[in-house]
């Protein structure tokens, strides 16, 4: 379990820039919001929505189609954890 701060508009309206979420290491399901890494961008973490398994990784997309760089450009992502809660602002389960 760890806390992660969301940066950028890619998950709006579900999550916004500055939101703090809690992630858990567990197997994702399609539709889950997930924390991912990219083979082409070492060290970069992103929060996206899992769409489907894809070639050993996951096809993930941001909820804001016009403000997201995701699997449509970067290919499959490695899912590190699943987002379960937004802590701040307005705490709630995702």
Residue frames as a rotation matrix with the C-alpha (Angstrom) as fourth column:
UNK 1
0.585 0.811 0.000 0.00
0.811 -0.585 0.000 0.00
0.000 0.000 -1.000 0.00
UNK 2
-0.591 -0.755 -0.282 1.24
0.743 -0.646 0.172 3.49
-0.313 -0.108 0.944 -0.82
UNK 3
0.450 0.681 -0.578 0.02
0.372 -0.731 -0.572 7.02
-0.812 0.043 -0.582 -1.42
UNK 4
-0.501 -0.537 0.679 0.38
0.844 -0.129 0.521 8.65
-0.193 0.834 0.518 -4.83
UNK 5
-0.128 0.416 -0.900 -0.30
-0.015 -0.908 -0.418 12.23
-0.992 -0.040 0.122 -5.94
UNK 6
0.337 0.354 0.873 -2.05
0.861 0.260 -0.438 12.52
-0.381 0.899 -0.217 -9.32
UNK 7
-0.393 -0.493 -0.777 -0.41
0.020 -0.849 0.528 14.94
-0.920 0.192 0.343 -11.76
UNK 8
-0.975 -0.043 -0.220 -2.02
-0.204 -0.231 0.951 16.30
-0.092 0.972 0.216 -14.91
UNK 9
-0.301 0.944 -0.136 -5.48
-0.874 -0.330 -0.355 16.13
-0.380 0.012 0.925 -16.50
UNK 10
-0.743 -0.087 -0.663 -5.42
-0.551 0.642 0.533 12.62
0.379 0.762 -0.526 -17.98
UNK 11
-0.818 0.433 -0.379 -7.86
0.523 0.835 -0.173 11.05
0.242 -0.340 -0.909 -15.50
UNK 12
-0.769 0.595 -0.234 -10.39
-0.375 -0.716 -0.589 13.92
-0.518 -0.365 0.774 -15.31
UNK 13
0.086 0.360 0.929 -13.17
-0.603 -0.723 0.336 13.90
0.793 -0.589 0.155 -14.30
UNK 14
0.654 0.198 -0.730 -12.54
0.311 0.809 0.499 10.78
0.689 -0.554 0.467 -12.14
UNK 15
0.363 -0.632 -0.685 -9.31
0.834 -0.108 0.541 12.15
-0.416 -0.768 0.487 -10.65
UNK 16
0.938 -0.022 0.346 -7.87
0.148 -0.877 -0.458 15.62
0.313 0.481 -0.819 -10.93
UNK 17
0.026 -0.981 0.194 -4.41
0.239 -0.182 -0.954 17.15
0.971 0.071 0.230 -10.72
UNK 18
-0.476 -0.336 0.813 -3.33
-0.638 -0.504 -0.582 17.15
0.605 -0.796 0.025 -7.07
UNK 19
0.683 0.723 0.106 -5.64
-0.629 0.507 0.590 14.37
0.373 -0.469 0.800 -5.87
UNK 20
-0.525 -0.788 0.322 -3.99
-0.849 0.454 -0.272 11.92
0.068 -0.416 -0.907 -3.49
UNK 21
0.542 0.694 -0.474 -4.87
-0.684 0.692 0.230 8.24
0.488 0.200 0.850 -3.92
UNK 22
-0.023 -0.483 0.875 -4.04
-0.758 0.579 0.299 4.97
-0.652 -0.656 -0.380 -2.17
UNK 23
0.269 0.032 -0.962 -2.82
-0.827 0.519 -0.214 2.06
0.493 0.854 0.166 -4.29
UNK 24
0.356 -0.109 0.928 -2.57
-0.582 0.751 0.311 -1.64
-0.731 -0.651 0.203 -3.45
UNK 25
-0.608 -0.605 -0.514 -0.49
-0.792 0.410 0.453 -4.27
-0.063 0.682 -0.728 -5.22
UNK 26
-0.178 0.562 0.808 -3.08
-0.060 0.813 -0.579 -6.69
-0.982 -0.151 -0.111 -6.59
UNK 27
-0.736 -0.082 0.673 -4.13
0.601 0.379 0.703 -8.12
-0.313 0.922 -0.230 -9.94
UNK 28
-0.714 0.474 -0.515 -6.07
-0.493 -0.863 -0.111 -5.60
-0.497 0.174 0.850 -12.03
UNK 29
-0.220 0.721 0.657 -9.39
0.739 0.563 -0.371 -6.15
-0.637 0.404 -0.657 -13.75
UNK 30
-0.617 0.078 0.783 -10.68
0.630 -0.548 0.551 -4.28
0.472 0.833 0.289 -16.80
UNK 31
0.418 0.786 0.456 -12.15
0.382 -0.607 0.697 -1.00
0.824 -0.117 -0.554 -15.62
UNK 32
0.559 -0.295 -0.775 -9.84
0.794 -0.078 0.603 -0.61
-0.238 -0.952 0.191 -12.60
UNK 33
0.849 -0.461 0.259 -7.88
-0.368 -0.867 -0.335 2.61
0.379 0.190 -0.906 -12.14
UNK 34
0.784 -0.603 -0.147 -4.24
0.619 0.747 0.242 1.53
-0.036 -0.281 0.959 -11.96
UNK 35
0.582 -0.754 -0.305 -0.71
-0.546 -0.640 0.541 2.78
-0.603 -0.149 -0.784 -11.32
UNK 36
0.906 -0.201 0.373 1.52
0.396 0.713 -0.578 1.82
-0.150 0.671 0.726 -14.25
UNK 37
0.019 -0.917 -0.398 5.06
-0.234 -0.391 0.890 2.05
-0.972 0.076 -0.222 -15.57
UNK 38
0.921 0.249 -0.301 6.15
-0.315 0.017 -0.949 2.14
-0.231 0.968 0.094 -19.21
UNK 39
0.535 -0.743 0.402 8.94
0.705 0.655 0.272 0.18
-0.465 0.138 0.874 -20.87
UNK 40
0.209 -0.407 0.889 9.75
0.816 -0.429 -0.388 3.20
0.540 0.806 0.242 -23.09
UNK 41
0.246 -0.080 0.966 9.79
-0.304 -0.953 -0.002 5.68
0.921 -0.293 -0.259 -20.17
UNK 42
-0.088 -0.348 -0.933 11.81
0.694 0.650 -0.308 4.20
0.714 -0.675 0.184 -17.29
UNK 43
-0.844 -0.292 -0.449 11.01
0.535 -0.430 -0.727 5.74
0.019 -0.854 0.519 -13.93
UNK 44
-0.760 0.624 0.181 7.74
-0.555 -0.768 0.319 7.34
0.338 0.142 0.930 -15.01
UNK 45
-0.779 0.627 -0.010 4.62
0.505 0.618 -0.602 6.39
-0.371 -0.474 -0.798 -13.03
UNK 46
-0.801 0.598 0.023 1.17
-0.439 -0.615 0.655 7.08
0.406 0.515 0.755 -14.47
UNK 47
-0.607 0.733 0.306 -2.39
-0.009 0.378 -0.926 6.65
-0.795 -0.565 -0.223 -13.24
UNK 48
-0.716 0.366 -0.594 -4.67
-0.666 -0.105 0.738 5.27
0.207 0.925 0.319 -15.96
UNK 49
0.251 0.844 0.475 -7.70
-0.809 0.452 -0.376 3.00
-0.532 -0.290 0.796 -16.45
UNK 50
-0.753 -0.469 0.461 -7.05
-0.212 0.837 0.505 -0.66
-0.623 0.283 -0.729 -17.30
UNK 51
-0.015 0.735 -0.678 -8.88
-0.985 -0.128 -0.116 -1.59
-0.172 0.666 0.726 -20.51
UNK 52
0.954 0.284 -0.096 -7.65
-0.298 0.931 -0.210 -5.09
0.029 0.229 0.973 -21.38
UNK 53
0.321 -0.872 0.368 -4.60
0.106 0.419 0.902 -7.38
-0.941 -0.251 0.227 -21.15
UNK 54
0.962 -0.041 -0.269 -2.27
-0.269 -0.297 -0.916 -6.68
-0.042 0.954 -0.296 -24.08
UNK 55
0.600 -0.756 -0.262 0.84
-0.037 0.301 -0.953 -8.65
0.799 0.581 0.153 -24.99
UNK 56
-0.075 -0.646 -0.759 2.12
0.792 0.424 -0.439 -9.38
0.606 -0.634 0.480 -21.48
UNK 57
-0.978 -0.146 -0.152 1.08
0.208 -0.784 -0.586 -5.96
-0.034 -0.604 0.796 -20.18
UNK 58
-0.097 0.981 -0.169 -2.12
0.785 -0.029 -0.619 -3.94
-0.612 -0.193 -0.767 -20.13
UNK 59
-0.479 0.146 0.865 -3.74
0.583 -0.684 0.438 -1.57
0.656 0.715 0.243 -22.58
UNK 60
-0.176 0.362 -0.916 -4.52
0.870 -0.378 -0.316 1.47
-0.460 -0.852 -0.248 -20.41
UNK 61
-0.253 0.167 0.953 -6.17
0.630 -0.719 0.293 4.78
0.734 0.674 0.077 -21.23
UNK 62
-0.974 0.001 -0.226 -6.79
0.162 -0.692 -0.704 8.05
-0.157 -0.722 0.674 -19.43
UNK 63
-0.143 0.989 -0.031 -10.41
0.817 0.100 -0.568 8.99
-0.559 -0.107 -0.822 -18.78
UNK 64
0.456 0.195 -0.868 -9.74
-0.193 -0.930 -0.311 12.35
-0.869 0.310 -0.387 -20.48
UNK 65
0.575 -0.165 0.801 -9.24
0.689 0.625 -0.366 11.14
-0.440 0.763 0.474 -24.05
UNK 66
0.760 -0.220 0.611 -7.97
0.368 -0.629 -0.684 14.52
0.535 0.745 -0.397 -25.25
UNK 67
0.559 -0.572 0.601 -5.55
-0.736 -0.675 0.041 15.11
0.382 -0.465 -0.798 -22.36
UNK 68
0.647 -0.263 0.716 -3.89
-0.384 0.699 0.603 11.73
-0.659 -0.665 0.351 -21.96
UNK 69
-0.038 -0.684 -0.729 -0.75
-0.902 0.337 -0.269 10.02
0.430 0.647 -0.630 -23.23
UNK 70
0.246 0.283 0.927 -1.42
-0.718 0.696 -0.022 6.32
-0.651 -0.660 0.374 -22.80
UNK 71
-0.168 -0.341 0.925 -1.30
0.161 0.916 0.367 2.91
-0.973 0.210 -0.099 -24.51
UNK 72
0.836 0.482 0.262 -2.63
0.348 -0.097 -0.932 4.42
-0.424 0.871 -0.249 -27.74
UNK 73
0.788 -0.609 -0.086 0.78
-0.529 -0.599 -0.601 6.10
0.314 0.519 -0.795 -28.11
UNK 74
-0.005 -0.882 0.471 3.08
-1.000 0.000 -0.010 4.19
0.009 -0.471 -0.882 -25.75
UNK 75
-0.255 -0.045 -0.966 1.89
-0.343 0.938 0.047 0.60
0.904 0.343 -0.254 -26.13
UNK 76
0.512 0.516 -0.687 1.22
0.363 0.595 0.717 -1.84
0.779 -0.616 0.117 -23.28
UNK 77
0.082 -0.406 0.910 1.91
-0.754 -0.623 -0.209 -0.73
0.652 -0.669 -0.357 -19.70
UNK 78
-0.517 -0.279 -0.809 3.09
0.341 0.800 -0.494 -2.68
0.785 -0.531 -0.318 -16.67
UNK 79
0.502 0.751 0.429 0.52
-0.209 -0.376 0.903 -2.50
0.839 -0.543 -0.031 -13.88
UNK 80
-0.630 -0.776 0.030 2.24
-0.112 0.053 -0.992 -1.91
0.769 -0.628 -0.120 -10.53
UNK 81
-0.889 0.380 -0.254 -0.85
0.325 0.134 -0.936 -1.46
-0.322 -0.915 -0.243 -8.33
UNK 82
-0.250 0.902 0.352 -4.59
0.732 -0.061 0.678 -0.78
0.634 0.427 -0.645 -8.30
UNK 83
-0.863 0.054 0.503 -6.01
-0.268 -0.892 -0.365 2.52
0.429 -0.449 0.784 -7.06
UNK 84
-0.483 0.694 -0.534 -8.63
0.769 0.628 0.120 1.80
0.419 -0.353 -0.837 -4.36
UNK 85
0.389 0.599 -0.700 -9.25
0.872 -0.484 0.070 5.12
-0.297 -0.638 -0.711 -2.57
UNK 86
-0.003 -0.357 0.934 -8.99
0.338 -0.879 -0.335 8.83
0.941 0.315 0.124 -3.11
UNK 87
-0.221 -0.180 -0.959 -7.73
0.973 0.022 -0.228 10.32
0.062 -0.983 0.171 0.17
UNK 88
-0.106 0.097 -0.990 -7.82
0.355 -0.926 -0.128 13.99
-0.929 -0.365 0.064 -0.71
UNK 89
-0.779 0.509 0.367 -9.90
-0.623 -0.555 -0.552 15.94
-0.077 -0.658 0.749 -1.48
UNK 90
0.192 0.981 -0.031 -13.28
-0.981 0.191 -0.008 14.33
-0.002 0.032 0.999 -0.84
UNK 91
-0.768 -0.544 0.339 -12.20
-0.568 0.822 0.032 10.86
-0.296 -0.168 -0.940 0.34
UNK 92
0.456 0.887 0.068 -14.05
-0.774 0.434 -0.461 8.00
-0.438 0.158 0.885 -1.35
UNK 93
-0.124 -0.400 0.908 -13.58
0.105 0.905 0.412 4.51
-0.987 0.146 -0.070 -2.72
UNK 94
-0.351 -0.027 -0.936 -12.93
-0.876 -0.345 0.338 4.22
-0.332 0.938 0.097 -6.46
